[in-house]
Amino acid sequence: MSHAVITQADEAGEATRLNGGAHSSVLDHHLAPHFPALARFDSTRALRASALYARLRPEIERVLNSVAAEDFAEHAARPRAAEPPRAIRATAWNIERGKRLDGITRALATHEDIGASDVLLLTELDYGMARTGNRFVARELAEALKLNYIFAPCYVALNKGSGFEARAEGENTLALHGNAVLSRWPLRNAHSLALPNGKDKMRGKEKRLGSQRAVVADVEHPLGAFRVVSVHLDAHSSQAHRRHQMAIVLEHLSRLRPALPSLIGGDWNTTTYNASRAAYSIAGFFRRVLMGVRRVMREHYPHPERWFERGLFREIERRGFSWRELNAPGAGTLHYHTDDFAAHANLSEWVPQWCFWFINWALAKNEGRCSLKLDWFAGRNVAPAGDHPPRVVGGLRDDAGSLSDHDPIVLDFVPSQPARAGDRM
């Protein structure tokens, strides 16, 4: 196993690979003693005007602008059969912090679909959070599965989280949360891209420093080099803001050289709602009630591209990327049920308690259930492999319940314009 740590100098991310050192050295910090004082601020503006933030800012920015990486897949990267593979398998999965890490690891090792993945585009991974036992989720997954990994922190969390997470035993250590790429093939030119926030992360009970970041890397595969992006668009944002975040990712990809076939995957939070403020979410809910509960559940929640989020998907196509043939149409990836107490606890920090009577009333028309399509792929110069259509893998559970609040999505594809020999990294 070879070891590496990546640091990057700015938000758009020119990354330099540094060999040697402890695996966590680039993400180590001494900010924890200051978390209570930082959490007393009620807005990012007030925080940034403080003398405390001025003193800590260089360290905060150093951590958030860093990317950690290690290579565990040196031997696994060799073809297992005499013939080269005919397709590349990608799985995108929001693993909900990595709370159920042991079950997630088993699923990624043994499941007939996701266990055969060449690359994993993972969102919501903790490092040093009490709610996940202060584990380094990305590294533990990569080491157990013998994959290479890249992890980019998005946030330094100033408290334990939202809902039931706030009551987790113990204290946060490094308090980092972010996104990752894992691969059985070599990863090159890794960096992260900062995306603007959809709401002030210092307002409300869950206070965080930072913003969402897309994780970008080039994959060296026998079928040709290709570029991947693991991206998590903001949940508490408007449809227009999510489109803006995606436009930033697409613009960034257009400037990278060499030009490679590219695949973007992750949780895009295409809820159909403007959730930048609770009042907008409530108003949007009642609008959907007037449209017809069953109609919205059938025609819009599983198909956000039809109306409420169509700006985002038009932006993707305008930039020369495709998405229609790379996803299972109408297959939900997040499922809500009126008996889901954990989701209720998280929502109750965002919307008034009286709203739940109306939510339960609306869902009663659909046996208390509702599914939304939040997770997607988009690609340029990639084509789906004919043998296996894009799919959502549902029902991943162990004895304690669901492994995540999201279902993973899987795509088998081939680069339609493989990189020329002179364009290789």
Secondary structure by P-SEA (a helix, b strand, c coil): cccbbbbbcccccbbbbbcccccccccccccccccccccccccaaaaaacaaaaaaaaaaaaaaabbbbbbcccccccccccccccbbbbbbbccccccaaaaaaaaaaccccccccccccccccccccccccccaaaaaaaaaacccbbbbbcccccccccccccccccccccccccccccccccccccbbbbbbbccccccccccccccbbbbbbbbbcccccbbbbbbbccccccaaaaaaaaaaaaaaaaacccccbbbbbccccccccccccaaaaaaaaaaaaaacaaaaacccccccccccaaaaaaaaaaaccccccccccccccccccccaaaaaaaaaacccaaaaaaaaaaacccccbbbbbccccccccccccccccbbbbccccccccccccbbbbbbbbcccccccccccc
